[in-house]
Amino acid sequence: MGMKWYQPIFIVALVVMTGCAAIQTGKDVLKNKGAEISQEGLSNAEFVLCKLAPVGSVIARYGQTSERAQEYKTFCDTGSNDVNIVAPE
């Protein structure tokens, strides 16, 4: 009782359809949870930029002009006017 000629084709088709179902499930999760995932990612990026960025990097990027420094302070809501990140001239 050997394997029939159509059994390998059936097995391959079953594997392919199962894979497609898994991809569709992943798409549905991303579609439904996408906004939540994006919001968390943005929050993490802001935390890194405002709380974990090295001072030297912040000064190099945002401390070249007082306008850029103010934009950084406003974005990160430092709440303090005592923070001066403008690089000395």
ROFI-822011 format. One record per residue: x, y negated, z negated of N, C-alpha, C in turn. Coordinates in steps of 0.2 Angstrom, whole numbers. Atoms other than C-alpha are relative to their C-alpha. Layout:
residues N
{node {X Y Z} {X Y Z} {X Y Z}}
...
//
This chain:
residues 89
{node {4 6 0} {0 0 0} {4 -6 0}}
{node {-5 6 0} {11 -14 6} {-4 -7 0}}
{node {3 7 0} {8 -33 7} {-3 -1 7}}
{node {4 1 -6} {-5 -38 20} {4 -6 3}}
{node {-4 6 -3} {2 -51 33} {-3 -6 -2}}
{node {3 7 1} {-10 -65 27} {2 -2 -8}}
{node {-1 1 7} {-5 -63 8} {5 -6 -1}}
{node {-5 5 1} {11 -74 9} {-3 -7 3}}
{node {3 6 -2} {1 -87 19} {-5 -3 -5}}
{node {4 2 5} {-12 -87 6} {3 -3 -6}}
{node {-4 2 6} {1 -89 -8} {3 -7 1}}
{node {-2 6 -2} {9 -103 1} {-5 -6 0}}
{node {5 5 0} {-7 -112 4} {-3 -2 -7}}
{node {2 1 6} {-12 -110 -14} {5 -4 -4}}
{node {-6 4 3} {5 -117 -20} {-1 -8 2}}
{node {0 7 -3} {3 -132 -8} {-6 -4 -3}}
{node {6 3 3} {-15 -136 -14} {0 -1 -7}}
{node {-1 2 7} {-10 -135 -32} {4 -6 -1}}
{node {-5 6 0} {4 -147 -29} {-4 -6 2}}
{node {4 6 -1} {-8 -159 -21} {-5 -2 -5}}
{node {4 2 5} {-20 -158 -35} {4 -3 -6}}
{node {-4 3 5} {-6 -162 -47} {2 -7 2}}
{node {-2 7 -2} {-1 -177 -37} {-6 -5 0}}
{node {6 4 1} {-19 -183 -36} {-2 -2 -7}}
{node {1 1 7} {-21 -181 -55} {5 -6 -2}}
{node {-5 5 2} {-5 -192 -57} {-2 -7 3}}
{node {2 6 -3} {-12 -205 -45} {-6 -3 -4}}
{node {6 3 4} {-28 -206 -55} {2 -2 -7}}
{node {-2 3 7} {-19 -208 -72} {3 -7 1}}
{node {-3 7 -1} {-8 -222 -64} {-5 -5 1}}
{node {6 5 -2} {-24 -230 -57} {-4 -2 -6}}
{node {4 1 6} {-33 -229 -73} {4 -3 -6}}
{node {-4 3 6} {-19 -233 -85} {5 -5 3}}
{node {-5 4 -3} {-9 -244 -73} {0 -7 -3}}
{node {0 7 3} {-14 -261 -81} {3 1 -7}}
{node {-3 -1 7} {-10 -254 -98} {8 1 0}}
{node {-7 -2 -1} {7 -247 -92} {4 -6 2}}
{node {-3 6 -2} {11 -263 -83} {1 -5 -6}}
{node {0 5 5} {7 -274 -98} {5 2 -5}}
{node {-5 -3 4} {18 -263 -109} {7 -1 2}}
{node {-6 1 -3} {32 -264 -97} {2 -8 0}}
{node {-1 7 0} {30 -283 -96} {2 -3 -7}}
{node {-1 2 7} {30 -285 -115} {7 3 -2}}
{node {-7 -3 1} {46 -274 -116} {5 -4 3}}
{node {-5 4 -3} {55 -285 -103} {0 -7 -3}}
{node {0 7 3} {50 -301 -112} {4 1 -7}}
{node {-3 -1 7} {56 -293 -129} {8 0 2}}
{node {-7 -1 -1} {73 -289 -121} {3 -7 2}}
{node {-3 6 -2} {75 -306 -113} {0 -5 -5}}
{node {0 5 5} {70 -316 -128} {3 2 -6}}
{node {-3 -2 6} {76 -306 -142} {7 4 0}}
{node {-6 -4 0} {90 -294 -136} {5 -2 4}}
{node {-5 3 -4} {99 -304 -123} {6 -3 -3}}
{node {-6 4 4} {117 -309 -128} {-1 -7 1}}
{node {0 7 0} {118 -327 -132} {4 -3 6}}
{node {-4 2 -5} {132 -329 -119} {-4 1 7}}
{node {4 -1 -6} {121 -322 -105} {-6 -5 1}}
{node {5 5 0} {107 -333 -110} {2 -7 2}}
{node {-3 7 -1} {118 -349 -110} {2 0 8}}
{node {-2 0 -7} {125 -344 -93} {-6 0 5}}
{node {6 0 -5} {108 -341 -85} {-4 -6 -1}}
{node {5 6 2} {97 -355 -94} {3 -6 -3}}
{node {-3 5 4} {110 -366 -102} {3 -5 5}}
{node {-4 4 -5} {116 -375 -86} {-3 -7 0}}
{node {3 6 1} {103 -389 -88} {-5 0 -5}}
{node {5 1 5} {92 -396 -101} {-7 3 2}}
{node {6 -2 -3} {77 -392 -90} {-1 8 -1}}
{node {0 -7 0} {81 -374 -88} {0 3 -8}}
{node {0 -1 7} {85 -373 -107} {-7 0 -3}}
{node {7 1 3} {68 -380 -111} {-5 5 3}}
{node {4 -6 -3} {60 -367 -99} {1 6 -4}}
{node {-1 -6 3} {68 -353 -108} {-3 -1 -7}}
{node {3 1 6} {63 -360 -125} {-8 0 0}}
{node {7 -1 -1} {45 -362 -119} {-2 7 1}}
{node {2 -7 -1} {44 -345 -112} {1 5 -6}}
{node {-2 -5 6} {52 -336 -127} {-4 -3 -6}}
{node {4 3 6} {42 -348 -139} {5 1 -6}}
{node {-4 0 6} {57 -350 -150} {-3 -4 -6}}
{node {3 4 6} {47 -362 -161} {5 -5 -3}}
{node {-5 5 3} {63 -372 -165} {3 -4 5}}
{node {-4 4 -4} {70 -387 -157} {7 0 -2}}
{node {-7 0 3} {86 -384 -167} {4 5 5}}
{node {-4 -5 -4} {91 -370 -154} {2 -4 6}}
{node {-3 4 -6} {103 -378 -141} {3 5 4}}
{node {-3 -5 -4} {107 -366 -127} {4 -4 6}}
{node {-4 4 -6} {114 -380 -115} {7 0 -1}}
{node {-7 -1 0} {132 -376 -111} {3 -7 -1}}
{node {-3 7 1} {143 -391 -117} {4 -1 7}}
{node {-3 2 -7} {150 -401 -102} {7 -2 -1}}
//
